[in-house]
Amino acid sequence: MVSIAQYRQYIQTLLMSMAKDREDENVEAQTILDTERDHYQLIYVGWHNKKRVFGPILHLDIKDGKIWIQWNGTEEDIAAELEALGVPKNNIVLGFHPPIMRQFTDYAVY
């Protein structure tokens, strides 16, 4: 059984790696790591072609011993990456799906 502390480490490592891979000179990829309340985000901040860039790209929470993927604005399969790190499917919730639809995924319903 993997501990909540290990889930925190997995999420932080994943977000930091993604932030490093996505930075450019005009748009900064920032990680927001709230380990006290278990909210984690990757956001973009900056300018692209005279347009403001600001917003969440990825949002994960840990609730009731499960990792909730609240938002995934990337093309990465975050759930699969968490699985590869050792998180069982029944401890991953696709929070961006309506509750009624979660039963049709291979992941946790709540």
Buried (B, 14 or more C-beta within 10 A) or exposed (E): EBEEEEBBBBBBEBBBEBBEEBEEEEBBBBBEBEBEEBBBBBBBEBEEEEEEBEEBBBBBBBEEEBBBBBBBBEEBEBBEBBBEBEBEEEBBBBBBBEEEEBEEBEBBBE
